[in-house]
Amino acid sequence: MNYPFTLPTLPYPYDAMEPYIDSETMHYHYDKHLKGYMDKLNNILKQYPYLYDKSLTWLLTNPTLLPNEDKQNILNNAGGIYNHLNYFDNLSNNKNVHKPEGKLKWLIDTQYGSFDHFKEIFSKEAEKVFGSGYLLLTIDYSQQLKIEKVANQDTTLLNGRYPLITLDVWEHAYYLKYKNLRKDYIDAFFNVISFPILK
Ligand code: MN
């Protein structure tokens, strides 16, 4: 994916995660918020032809090669696309993927004791994210897992850590349905979560 960024079709119906994530929120979140980041990034990048063929991850991991005057703007909007695509990818109504399997199950069991314990820690940390941001489960080259918060549209890519799970806890992700009850949204997320399969 590179310039000009275009919104892919949502990989499931907008109401697929009902009642946990309502279709109105899905429409706003995907069609307005995610598309907004794409439109803004396209608008900035159009001034810089040398960035037209660069991928999102390239933009996010080569900040020193970005134009100084638009660096933070590019990072914010590229991060907004990257984080949202990961979040929507982490949703599924297939009950077979709501728990980790195979290698990821082994890593979670080894590092957190059990899936239930992992879920408890992850949920508590997600409640504690202050302001706008995400709670991630990341992995590094040595297969160490880490539960970590990122603010705004930051990512952990420059630290060599790749997100396996991305939970959006910006208010726009849940406010229409859950209002101020972020904990209920976090609980609901675990009913529609999709764990990746690690090779
Ligand atoms: Mn969002």
Residues whose N, C-alpha, C, O or C-beta is under 5 A from the ligand:
A	BS01	MN	D168 W170 A173
